[in-house]
Amino acid sequence: MNIAIDQTLDCKGLSCPMPMMKLAKAMKGMKSEEVLEMIGTDPGTKSDLPRWCNKSGNVLLDEGELEGGIFRFLIQKK
Amino acid sequence: MSDNKKEAGALGQLYKTFFAKHWPVWVGGIILGTLNILLFAIKSPWGASGGINNWGENLYSILGLFNLEDATPLISSNYGMLCLFLVIGSFIGALFSKEFALRIPPVGELIKGFIGGSLMALGATFGIGCTIGAFFSGMPALSGGAIIFTIGLFLGVIVALKYLMWEMEKFPGFSSGKSYSFFAGTGKKGNWQKWAGWIVLIITLYIAYQYSGNHQVLAWFIIIGMLMGLISQRSRFCIVKAFRDPFMTGESDGSVGVMAGIMIGLIGFTIIKYFGIAVGDVALRTREMTWIFSHFFFRAIIGGFVFGLGMTIAGGCAVGTLWRVGEGQVKLWASALGFLIISPISKLYIVPPIVEMLPASWDFKSYLPDYLGYPGAFALVTVIILIWYVFVKWNEKTGKFSAY
């Protein structure tokens, strides 16, 4: 998937609630339709993030798992 | 041959149902509430801080410190073993779903884990209970003190959440920096985790079987503890989340999951207490007063507040800490370490002199049916849960109390 990324948020090693707090704060500072790439290692983010997108109206464009247990999400600001 | 293939397909589907995706939190809540009833039916309800305290006492016993040589050995302690196998159950759940990895966070997070765990130990020893004993089990046990402890928890969570937001704003570097991840189960290379999960499960069942001859209760505490860990890990059941998320992102799923568990527990606990159901010859009044602690109101409100601070900073209450230990989150290892190191010290040397200074009338055992009858006590707890439910759902829509 070829998507232009405007900002990357590194949450590797962090556990709940820090990834979601950092994500929510980062998204606040972005403009509409900009895309944030978030990478992290907390399995909880796999269920927290889609739920939060669903509630907040931001769009989860893509999610996947990289080598070494790293999760990657692409979120577009509404 | 084709039948065999079909059979494998069906089992594969079953395996995927449990381990491919996280379960809804309310499913976890309902099963945990049911297992809590079973624990109460065979002995006494779910608790976590007592078990971790037992770990700490055993540590000091080995080190020859604080005259704790007579501490109950871990292998004979119902709650020590319940907590241990909760960690192992979560480990099994993480392995089966290939979610296990040793996740080492930046140093600042490790410090927060240790401080959070220490605060939880102080809160649990002063408040006589944690989010499980004095809340998730305490509310269904129809305890007046549990309601007060819950108010304390809310206040502690709100203050600690404000702190976390302030820290993220002013000192973002504290939760940033070098982190490491080992033994992750990504891709086909990670299939070893599934095999390891089977091995740990079989060892657990073998240990429970070994206890089943002369220590039947302990054997069941091992099995139920293992199931509780596995279910908590798969459903991400988290009491901190239940209290915190409405004030953070506004989400209510975690809260609803906890409420579901409490309501199931409430039905089972009320029946057990009302009829005095027990294994062996136990007086009705003894059964009624199970999990009713002498902490109404002062020790409950202060203990709840301090515990709420600790669990929010650590990112997991006693149980949330334990199951995250099992999936390899090293921040929560620091939290468990802080908890087990501080708990016996607090119980022996910090809490007693403070309690001695308090007027005796400030803390007593408050059993709600003594004042309201069983229907009134049941209705009161139900109404409190309903008000909480309406609040989190309204807040989820409006975002009135959410930070983000």
Interface residues (C-beta under 8 A of the other chain):
Chain A: D10 K12 G13 L14 S15 C16 P17 M18 M20 M21 K22 A24 K25 K28 T41 D42 P43 G44 K46 S47 D48 R51 W52 K55 S56 E65 L66 E67 G68 G69 I70
Chain B: K21 H22 A94 E99 A101 R103 I104 P105 P106 E109 L164 M165 M168 S175 S176 K178 S179 Y180 S181 A184 G185 T186 G187 R236 C238 V240 K241 R244 D245 M248 T249 G250 E251 D253 G315 G316 R324 E327 Q329 K331 L332 E396 A403 Y404
